[in-house]
Amino acid sequence: MATYRAHIEGSEAAANGDVHFTCKIQRLDAGEWVDVHNGSRTLVMDGAAALVITEGEGTANEKRAALGELFRQTALGWGIDEADDANEQINALVSFPVDVNLEI
């Protein structure tokens, strides 16, 4: 199984109280981080949950770690590892472009 990370390029407040993070998903490949094809994502974090961390007790490092864990838990549901693995296996079997008959 490969190792992945989210390269966070920035964040912005949303009108509904969420915070949106612009991310590129990267895979560790032979010691180098490479962008996953079509791996650009926006992670939506609950602003209230973030404020519990930022306004709570703890050092700046502890708060950063807690925010990172909240981010990680949210991103785990993306399924990037499964999608990337499936894409790699499909590309090993199929040469693109390819036509698929959609007769109904």
WOCORUR-V313422 format. One record per residue. N is the residue number from 1. RES is the residue in one small letter. OMEGA is omega in radians with two decimals (NA if undefined). D_LAST is the distance of its C-alpha to the last C-alpha in Angstrom with 1 decimal. Layout:
# WOCORUR-V313422
n res omega d_last
N RES OMEGA D_LAST
N RES OMEGA D_LAST
This chain:
# WOCORUR-V313422
n res omega d_last
1 m -3.11 38.0
2 a 3.07 38.5
3 t -3.09 40.6
4 y 2.99 39.2
5 r 3.03 40.9
6 a 3.06 40.1
7 h -3.04 42.1
8 i -3.08 42.8
9 e 3.12 43.4
10 g 3.11 44.5
11 s 3.06 44.2
12 e 3.10 44.3
13 a 3.06 44.8
14 a -3.07 42.1
15 a -3.11 43.0
16 n 3.12 41.9
17 g 3.10 44.4
18 d 2.99 42.2
19 v -3.13 42.9
20 h 3.10 40.2
21 f 3.08 40.7
22 t -3.01 39.1
23 c 2.90 38.5
24 k 3.10 37.3
25 i 3.14 36.4
26 q 3.12 38.4
27 r 3.08 38.6
28 l -3.06 41.9
29 d 3.14 41.5
30 a 3.08 44.7
31 g -3.13 46.9
32 e 3.04 45.3
33 w 3.13 43.0
34 v 3.11 39.9
35 d 3.03 37.2
36 v -3.13 33.9
37 h -3.09 31.2
38 n -3.08 29.6
39 g 3.08 32.1
40 s -3.10 33.4
41 r 2.93 33.5
42 t 3.06 35.3
43 l 3.13 37.0
44 v -3.14 37.9
45 m 3.08 41.2
46 d -3.11 42.7
47 g 3.13 45.8
48 a 3.11 47.8
49 a 3.10 47.3
50 a -3.13 48.4
51 l 3.06 51.4
52 v -3.14 52.5
53 i -3.03 52.8
54 t -3.13 54.3
55 e -3.10 56.8
56 g 3.12 57.6
57 e 3.05 60.3
58 g 3.11 60.3
59 t 3.09 60.9
60 a 3.13 58.7
61 n 3.11 57.6
62 e 3.12 56.7
63 k 3.09 54.8
64 r 3.13 52.8
65 a 3.13 52.0
66 a 3.07 50.9
67 l 3.09 48.6
68 g 3.12 47.2
69 e 3.08 46.5
70 l 3.09 44.8
71 f -3.11 42.7
72 r -3.13 41.9
73 q 3.11 41.0
74 t -3.07 38.6
75 a -3.13 37.0
76 l -3.14 36.6
77 g -3.12 33.6
78 w -3.11 31.7
79 g -3.08 30.8
80 i -3.13 31.6
81 d 3.13 32.9
82 e -3.13 29.7
83 a 3.14 27.5
84 d 3.12 29.9
85 d 3.12 30.2
86 a 3.13 26.4
87 n 3.11 26.2
88 e -3.12 29.2
89 q 3.08 27.7
90 i -3.12 24.4
91 n 3.06 26.4
92 a -3.10 28.5
93 l -2.97 25.5
94 v 3.02 23.4
95 s -3.12 24.8
96 f 0.05 23.3
97 p 3.11 21.8
98 v 3.09 18.8
99 d 3.09 15.4
100 v 3.13 12.3
101 n 3.14 9.2
102 l -3.13 6.2
103 e -3.13 3.8
104 i NA 0.0
